[in-house]
Structure formats: C-alpha cells, structure tokens
Amino acid sequence: MGVSWKKIFGFGKVAASIFLPAIVTQSIEAIEEAAGGLKGPQKKDAVIAMATAAVKGIEGAIDKDVVNDPKVIEATSKFIDSYVAARNAEALLREAISAAKAAKVSNGQG
C-alpha cells in the first residue's frame, strides 16, 4: 500500500483555500498590534507582505505558485478590505451601543 501523492496534494489545495483567510486575518491583527501607526495602503502592503511570507510554506506543499496567481492576489486584496471594513463597522456599532447606554443612564432610565 503506497502513498497517494495525488490525495496529499489535493489536500494541500484544500488546505490553502482554508488557511489563506486565516493567515491574512492573523497578519492583519499582527500588523495592527506591531505597527499601529501604519494607515491605509501602507498597512495593507504590510499585511500582504506578511501573508505572502506565510503562504510561501503552503506553496511548497501544493507545488503551485499561489502568491503570484492574479486571482489569489485580487481575492486577498478584497478579503483584506472586507475584513477591515467589518472590524471598523463593529467598532462603530460598539460605540453606538455604549453611547445609547450612557444616554439611557443619564436620562434616569437605567
């Protein structure tokens, strides 16, 4: 009974599609923590650089150049924009809830 390399590399492709969003998410959080002064395009470039370095390891397992695939580059960029927009919206929502609670308390309703 031999090793099915086709199955192993097939799993690698699935793993890449599962782990890439997690890699990008962790890269965003790491850059925000380590380089909080970066804004906009500079922050995005730093996230892409960090995620690219992490993905290089996956490339070896699946024997495919994922980092330079135009579809992956575009999807990663859109994922970053969406993730950051969702986190910004969450922060605004938390602020609005806090303000509403504070207003309720100051009006004697809480």
C-alpha positions as CSV (number, residue, x, y, z in Angstrom):
1,M,0.0,0.0,0.0
2,G,1.7,3.2,-1.2
3,V,1.3,6.8,-0.5
4,S,-1.3,8.6,-2.7
5,W,0.5,11.8,-3.6
6,K,-2.5,12.9,-5.6
7,K,-4.6,12.8,-2.4
8,I,-1.9,14.6,-0.4
9,F,-1.5,17.4,-3.0
10,G,-5.3,17.5,-3.3
11,F,-5.5,18.1,0.4
12,G,-2.8,20.8,0.1
13,K,-5.1,22.8,-2.3
14,V,-8.0,22.5,0.1
15,A,-5.7,23.5,3.0
16,A,-4.5,26.5,1.1
17,S,-8.1,27.7,0.5
18,I,-9.0,27.1,4.2
19,F,-5.8,28.6,5.7
20,L,-5.3,31.6,3.5
21,P,-8.1,33.6,5.0
22,A,-6.8,32.7,8.5
23,I,-3.3,33.7,7.5
24,V,-4.5,37.0,6.2
25,T,-6.6,37.6,9.3
26,Q,-3.7,36.8,11.6
27,S,-1.4,39.1,9.5
28,I,-3.9,42.0,9.8
29,E,-4.0,41.6,13.6
30,A,-0.3,41.2,13.9
31,I,0.4,44.4,11.8
32,E,-2.2,46.4,13.8
33,E,-0.6,45.3,17.0
34,A,3.1,45.7,15.9
35,A,2.7,48.7,13.6
36,G,-0.3,50.6,14.8
37,G,0.9,53.8,13.2
38,L,0.5,52.4,9.7
39,K,-2.6,53.5,7.9
40,G,-4.4,52.7,4.7
41,P,-2.3,51.4,1.8
42,Q,0.9,51.2,3.9
43,K,-0.9,48.9,6.4
44,K,-2.4,46.8,3.6
45,D,1.0,46.4,1.9
46,A,2.5,45.3,5.3
47,V,-0.3,42.7,5.7
48,I,0.2,41.4,2.2
49,A,3.9,41.1,2.7
50,M,3.4,39.2,6.0
51,A,0.7,36.9,4.5
52,T,2.9,36.3,1.4
53,A,5.8,35.1,3.5
54,A,3.5,32.7,5.4
55,V,1.9,31.4,2.2
56,K,5.3,30.5,0.7
57,G,5.3,27.5,3.0
58,I,1.9,26.3,1.6
59,E,3.2,26.7,-1.9
60,G,5.8,24.0,-1.4
61,A,3.2,21.6,-0.2
62,I,0.9,22.0,-3.1
63,D,3.5,22.6,-5.8
64,K,1.8,25.7,-7.1
65,D,2.7,29.4,-7.2
66,V,-0.2,30.7,-5.2
67,V,1.4,34.0,-4.2
68,N,1.7,35.3,-7.8
69,D,-1.6,34.0,-9.1
70,P,-3.6,37.1,-10.2
71,K,-6.9,35.7,-8.8
72,V,-5.3,35.0,-5.4
73,I,-3.8,38.5,-5.3
74,E,-7.2,40.1,-6.2
75,A,-9.1,37.9,-3.8
76,T,-6.6,38.6,-1.0
77,S,-6.9,42.3,-1.5
78,K,-10.7,42.1,-1.4
79,F,-10.6,39.9,1.7
80,I,-8.4,42.4,3.5
81,D,-10.7,45.3,2.5
82,S,-13.8,43.4,3.6
83,Y,-12.3,42.2,6.9
84,V,-11.1,45.7,7.8
85,A,-14.5,47.2,6.9
86,A,-16.2,44.7,9.1
87,R,-14.0,45.4,12.0
88,N,-14.5,49.1,11.6
89,A,-18.2,48.6,11.4
90,E,-18.1,46.5,14.6
91,A,-16.2,49.3,16.4
92,L,-18.8,51.9,15.3
93,L,-21.6,49.6,16.5
94,R,-19.9,49.1,19.9
95,E,-19.5,52.9,20.2
96,A,-23.2,53.5,19.3
97,I,-24.3,50.9,21.8
98,S,-22.1,52.5,24.5
99,A,-23.5,55.9,23.7
100,A,-27.0,54.7,23.8
101,K,-26.5,53.0,27.2
102,A,-24.8,56.2,28.6
103,A,-27.7,58.3,27.3
104,K,-30.2,56.0,28.9
105,V,-28.4,56.1,32.3
106,S,-28.1,59.9,32.1
107,N,-31.8,60.2,31.4
108,G,-32.6,58.2,34.5
109,Q,-33.8,55.2,32.5
110,G,-31.1,52.8,33.6
